[in-house]
Amino acid sequence: MFSIFYLFFILVISYLLSEVVALEFLDYVIGISSIVIILLTVNKTGPLYRWVGLSFLMLAVISYITVAPIDEPFLSLFGSLAGLLSLLFVLPCMSVVIAIGRYDQALGSMISSGPRPPATTLYKRTSLVTYMLTLFLNVATIPVVVSAVNDKIKSLGKEKIQQFFSHSLLRAYAFVLLWSPTEIIVAASIDITGQSYLTLLPTLFVISILFMSVDWYLHSKRYKGIHIEALEAGEMFEPKQIAKKLRQMALAITVFILLVLLFNNFGTHTFLFTVTTLIVPFTIGWALFIKRGKRFRTLAFTRVKANAKNMHGLFFLFLSAGFFVEVFPYTGVFDQVQTMLDHVYQNYTVLLFYAIIGFFIFGLALIGFHPLISIALITPFLGDVVAAYPYGVSILLIGAGLCTIMIGPLNVTPTILSMQLRVSPYAIIKRNIPFALVFLTFIILVAYGFSVLMS
């Protein structure tokens, strides 16, 4: 039986080739592959993804029939989010090289060092390890860290454990992705605004470290005087070994960022395409550098294929939403929303416009929308403001999109964490809503501040 994995593979390869060679044939391959994937995955995804995806699909079909004829060929209306799926498809290569290099185990030793640390110390270690691992493992960070820490905090009780992980993992996860070149929201936002990743990096990194510090300060107060029971010793790394692993990881992320900047600045392709195409050769080179090339070849394809089985919901949702995003600009509703936002932009402060965009992304996340879909929906309305304030809009989209990692039930990260803790995703995300609102408000003010200063 033909595996859905190979359909995913065909879609990804077709997208990458279409970015290099302008062939109409490739658009048809992407369209046909997308339709077949939608049909085959509709019953293989969870109920939340299924109903949101079906809603987009029905709205898209109704809109297409209502506003037809549309200038674009029907089969070319399915590929707008294929680039985002392509990045998600190849990301497991990063987790393979982390595993074969035993970087995750070394960082786990950082958490476990010491006989009986205060809860504040354990929180900071967990948050820091999550921050560092997320650069390479992405969503795979969650089960790695939970398995390393869960047994060590049982004495805190069920409610405190949920709070501990929802704060230490989801917040650190969002903070580091704020500037990570492999994060799809960062790549998508940069392609929307045309800003350079290099110019955005200092601002995003400072915001990341600032809120990481604020979170640590808050939890130093929350966990003051609380100690953890004696830790169970597993395989431990010596401090010198840990330091060596940290240096290798720092070197790897620096080299990767430099490669992305080099190819993006001297090439003509999108930032998203550049990151996606560099991941596989970069991880192969890294595996060869640490003398694990054979092990990488053995595991990489297996890991990518296994990960694809967990992406049925994302492929169904994103391809359905991508169809709607392509059709939506032809509808009357689009014209009405455009008129309203133009009125706000022309007659009120840009701060209000930013607040509308930011809380639109935040609000849709609370009811189950993935931030990438919200950003895709709002992008057609941003033409004038992007032209006037590209830097501010970049900060806004990236910050607002990644803010939802803490509170979005449809985001993969809260879903995986809820599965690890065997609770509802809403039990996880509700603990981060106040903090996420503060973070979003700060992002809106910073985006507005840069827009004023740079205008």
C-alpha positions, 0 to 999 in steps of 0.5 A: 500500500502506498504510504502517505509519507511518500505523498508528503515527500512528493509535496515537499520536493515539488515545493522546493523545486518550484522555488528554484524552477518556475514550471507550471507542472510543479504547481499541478503536482503540488495541487494534486498531492495536496488534495490526495493528502487532504482526503487520506488524512481527514480520518487520521487526525485528532478531532480538533484538527479535523473540525478546524480543517474541515471548517476551512475546507468548507469555507474555501469550497463555498467561497470558490463556488461563490466567487468563481471564476478565479484568475488562478487555476484551481490546482494552484490554490493549495500550495501557499502553506507548503513551505511551512510544512516542508520545514516541519518535515525536515526538522527531525534531522536536527533531533537525530544529530542531537541524539547521536551526539548525546547532547540531550543526555549531557543537558539532562545531567545539568538538571540532575547535578547536585544532591538536593537542589532548591525548587528555584534552582531546579526550575531555572535548570529545567528552563535553561535546558529547554531553552538550549535544546529547543534550538535543535530538537524543537517539539521533541524537547518536551518529552526529553525534558519531562522524562528527565525531570518528572520523577524528581518533582513528584513531591510537589504534587499534581497541581504544582507539577503541572504548573512547573512544566507549563511555566518552565517548558512552554515559556522557555520554548517560546522565548528561544523560538523568538529568535531561532532561525529554524522557527517557521513563524520567524521565517514566515514573518521575515518573508512577509515583511522583507526584513533581514534576519540579521537586523531583527536578531539583536532585538528578538534576542534581547526580548528573549533574555529579558523575559527569561530573566523576568520568569526566573525572578517570578519563580524565585519568589514562588518557590522560595524555601521549597526543596526537592527530595533527593534526586535519583542518579542516572547516567551523569556527565562530568562537568568537562564533558558537559562544557564540551557539549555546550561548546559544540552546540554553540558552535553549531548554532553559530555556523548554522545562522551564518550559513542561513544569512550567507545564502539568504543575502546572496541568493534570491529565495525566501528565508523559509526556503533557505532554512529548509534546504540547509537543514539536511546538509548542515546536520549531515556535516555536523554528524560527520564532524562528531564522527557519527555519520554512519549512525546519522544515515541509519537514523535520519530517514527512520526518524523523518518517516516516523515523525511524518505519522504524527503530522497527519493533522498538521498537513490536513489543517495547513493544506485546508487552510492554505486553500482558504487563504488563497480563495479568501481575498476574492470574497466580499468579506475580505473587502469589508475587513480591508476597508475597516483596517484601512480606516483604523490605519489612516485615522488612528494611531498605528499602536491601535492597528498593532493591538488589533493585529496582535490580539487577533492572533492571540484570540484565534489561538485561544479558540484553536487556530494555529498562529501561522494560519492567523498570520496567513489570514491577516497578511493580505491586509498588511500591505501599507503598514508593512511598506511603512514599518517593516521592522515594527511589523516583523517584531509584532508578527513574530512576537504575537505568533510565538506568544500563542505557544504558551496558550494555544490548544492547537499548538503542538507543544502544549498538546505534547506536554498535556499528553506527557502529563495526561491532562487536558491541553486547557489545563496546561495553557490556562496557567500561562494566559496572564503571563502571555498577555503581558508578553503580548502587550510588551511586544505590541509596545516594542513594535510601536516604539520601533515604528515611531523611531524608524519612521 
